[in-house]
Structures are given as structure tokens and as C-alpha cells.
Amino acid sequence: MDYLLHFVFSFIATACFGVIFNAPIKAIPICGFVGAVGWTVYYMLMQYNVTEVQSTFVASFGIAIVAQFFARWFKTPMIVFYVAGIIPLVPGGIAYNTMRSIVELDYNSGIEYGMRALMVSGAIAMGLVFAEVMIQLIYRILNKGRTSMGSFARLKRQRTK
């Protein structure tokens, strides 16, 4: 029941961010679903005592895979789904605590919070990039090394002959 509540509320929050980011109307429920999947994966891993950085990496990897799938299915740019989907994982509270600690002259806590924010942000970026690379490799293998640019060049040569 706990996972279902997290899924539903993260769906609502992410869909609302899709509205704020001016996503197409048809993409808003998908944005919500992508964010809900990412947050549920993150929450589930945190329940099994996986570290915050590792949980964030796996969740952002999952977000990127699901976003790639929906972007191809709906013929919509991936960024529409990435941006809204990543919102639940962004370490805003940690960044706030970093600044608060520095303002209060508690530099040790500020550095600790800052490093956590940096590590979580890096995990988000790495999860997105690794998923993108993996999907490109899979499509290259499935297309037997042919790229869309190569196909475009072949068609162009055929038309000029």
C-alpha cells in the first residue's frame, strides 16, 4: 500500500510539473507516469537500504529507459519526459541545507550537504547518459550498424541518380 501511495502522489506531482513546463497535453499523463516510475524505484531501493546515490542512479536510469520508449512511441522529444520525470529525484532539500549551513557558518555541515547534493546530481546525470548510450548501442545492433544518417545519405544518393 505504501508503494501505491508513493506512486500515485509522485504521478500527480510530476504531471503538475509537466503542466508547469508547458508539455503537450497528450504528454502530461505520460510525464506523470515516468516520474512515478522513477520515484517508486528510488523509494523501493531506499527501503532495501541501498545508498542514496545508487538509488538515484538506478531510478534515473529507469526514467531514461521509460522516457525513451514513450518518446519513440508518441514521436515526442525525449526532453519532455526527462525533465518532468527527474523532478522527484532532484536534491533540492539537500541544496537548501547546504546554503543554510553555510549562512549559519557551519562549514563542515555545509560541505557535507554540498557533497551529497553533488553526488546525487551526478548520479542523475550519469543515469540519463548511461541509458542513452545503452539504447543507442541496442538500436545499432538491431539495425546491424546502420545509422539514420547513413540511411539518409543512401536515400539522397538514390534520388540524385
C-alpha positions in Angstrom: 0.0 0.0 0.0 2.9 2.3 0.8 4.4 1.9 -2.7 1.0 2.6 -4.3 0.6 5.8 -2.4 4.1 7.0 -3.4 3.3 6.1 -7.0 0.0 8.0 -7.0 1.4 11.1 -5.3 4.5 11.2 -7.4 2.4 10.8 -10.5 0.3 13.8 -9.6 3.3 15.9 -8.7 5.2 15.0 -11.8 2.2 15.6 -14.0 1.8 19.0 -12.4 5.4 19.8 -13.3 4.6 18.7 -16.8 1.9 21.4 -16.9 4.3 24.0 -15.4 7.0 23.1 -18.1 4.4 23.5 -20.8 4.4 19.9 -22.0 2.0 18.9 -24.8 -1.4 18.0 -23.4 -1.1 14.4 -24.6 2.2 14.0 -22.9 1.2 15.2 -19.4 -0.1 11.8 -18.2 3.0 10.1 -19.6 5.2 12.6 -17.8 3.4 11.7 -14.6 3.9 8.0 -15.3 7.6 8.4 -16.0 8.2 10.4 -12.8 6.1 8.0 -10.8 8.1 5.0 -12.0 11.4 6.8 -11.2 10.3 7.8 -7.7 8.9 4.4 -6.9 12.1 2.7 -8.0 14.1 5.2 -5.9 11.8 4.7 -2.9 11.8 0.9 -3.2 15.6 0.8 -3.3 15.9 3.2 -0.3 13.6 0.8 1.6 16.1 -2.0 0.9 19.0 0.1 2.4 20.6 0.9 -0.9 22.6 4.1 -0.7 21.0 7.4 -1.8 23.4 7.9 -4.8 23.0 4.3 -6.1 19.2 4.6 -5.7 19.2 7.8 -7.6 21.4 6.4 -10.4 19.1 3.3 -10.9 16.0 5.5 -10.7 17.3 8.0 -13.3 18.4 5.1 -15.5 14.9 3.7 -15.3 13.4 7.1 -16.0 15.6 7.5 -19.1 14.6 4.0 -20.4 10.9 4.6 -19.9 11.2 8.1 -21.4 13.0 6.8 -24.5 10.2 4.3 -25.0 7.4 6.8 -24.7 9.3 9.4 -26.8 9.6 6.9 -29.7 6.0 5.7 -29.2 4.4 9.2 -29.2 7.0 10.8 -31.5 7.8 13.5 -29.0 11.2 14.8 -27.9 12.7 12.8 -25.0 13.4 16.0 -23.1 9.6 16.4 -22.5 9.6 13.2 -20.4 13.1 13.5 -18.9 12.6 16.9 -17.4 9.3 16.2 -15.7 10.4 12.7 -14.7 13.6 13.8 -13.0 11.9 16.4 -10.8 11.2 14.0 -7.9 14.8 13.0 -7.7 16.3 16.5 -7.7 18.1 17.1 -4.4 16.5 20.5 -3.7 16.2 19.9 0.1 19.9 18.9 0.3 20.9 22.0 -1.7 18.8 24.2 0.7 20.5 22.6 3.7 23.9 23.3 2.1 23.2 27.0 1.8 21.6 27.2 5.2 24.6 25.6 6.8 27.0 28.0 5.0 24.9 31.0 6.0 24.9 29.8 9.6 28.7 29.5 9.4 28.6 25.7 9.9 31.0 24.9 7.1 31.5 21.3 8.0 27.8 20.5 7.6 27.7 22.8 4.5 30.5 20.8 2.8 28.8 17.5 3.8 25.4 18.6 2.4 27.1 20.1 -0.7 28.9 16.8 -1.5 25.7 14.9 -1.1 23.9 17.3 -3.5 26.8 17.0 -5.9 26.8 13.2 -5.8 23.0 12.9 -6.2 23.1 15.4 -9.1 25.9 13.4 -10.7 24.0 10.2 -10.3 21.0 11.7 -12.1 23.2 12.8 -15.0 25.1 9.6 -15.2 21.9 7.5 -15.1 20.4 9.5 -18.0 23.6 9.3 -20.1 24.2 5.6 -19.5 20.6 4.8 -20.5 21.0 6.9 -23.7 24.2 5.1 -24.6 22.8 1.7 -23.9 19.7 2.4 -26.0 21.9 3.7 -28.9 24.0 0.6 -28.7 21.0 -1.7 -28.8 19.5 0.1 -31.7 22.8 0.0 -33.6 23.0 -3.8 -33.0 19.4 -4.3 -34.1 20.0 -2.1 -37.2 23.2 -4.0 -38.0 25.3 -1.0 -37.7 23.2 1.2 -39.9 22.5 4.7 -38.6 19.8 7.1 -39.5 22.4 9.4 -41.1 23.7 6.6 -43.2 20.2 5.7 -44.4 19.6 9.4 -45.2 22.8 9.5 -47.3 21.8 6.4 -49.2 18.4 7.8 -50.0 19.9 11.1 -51.1 22.3 9.3 -53.4 19.5 7.2 -54.9 17.4 10.2 -55.6 20.2 12.1 -57.4 20.9 9.2 -59.8 
